[in-house]
């Protein structure tokens, strides 16, 4: 383990390797919330997430994963986060839910209304659109808090014969960790790409580091983007 960094060394993990081997015939790339409000300086949450996104080169790494997954011919799915006007009538919520509602994060006019959606904070990052809008990528119904329990991600993956998931996207200690936990509990083998995500930096602490610790304890694999690209190439 590195003596100069608080992060676990990806090449010298302290815990045993569970031994996950990528099988392209049953694998999918799942990218969570690849949206402007998270990943762009124009997004409403950049002041909280921008430092971590920049540090880990998250935007570039997610793009590399999209491209490699398409070349490999595996299933690709996106699990987005949208809030409609009716969602703002919820009577309770956690701290981050309150923040998202207050700043209008992921806001849309309605589930059947695309007015003002294009290039809004809820829209996909422009450089990812060629991969997401190619007519082949699964775009699930939205998750509403953090995990995929409220959307059709697991159903879509099962219907495509997927049992292994490469997980990336935003945010590390929130939606990514929640997706990881739920997918594991429902029988998927899950690898998290550690530098294709990022977390909030707040006075309460480093969300990325908090997630990284949990990823190392519970994920079937914790890979770098470089490692993942190699596996997608069959190397």
PyMOL commands that set and color helices and strands:
alter all, ss='L'
color gray80, all
select helices_A, chain A and resi 24-26+36-39+46-56+58-72+85-89+95-103+126-132+148-150+153-159+172-185+207-218+225-232
alter helices_A, ss='H'
color red, helices_A
select strands_A, chain A and resi 27-32+75-79+138-139+164-169+189-193+201-202+205-206+221-223
alter strands_A, ss='S'
color yellow, strands_A
deselect
rebuild
show_as cartoon
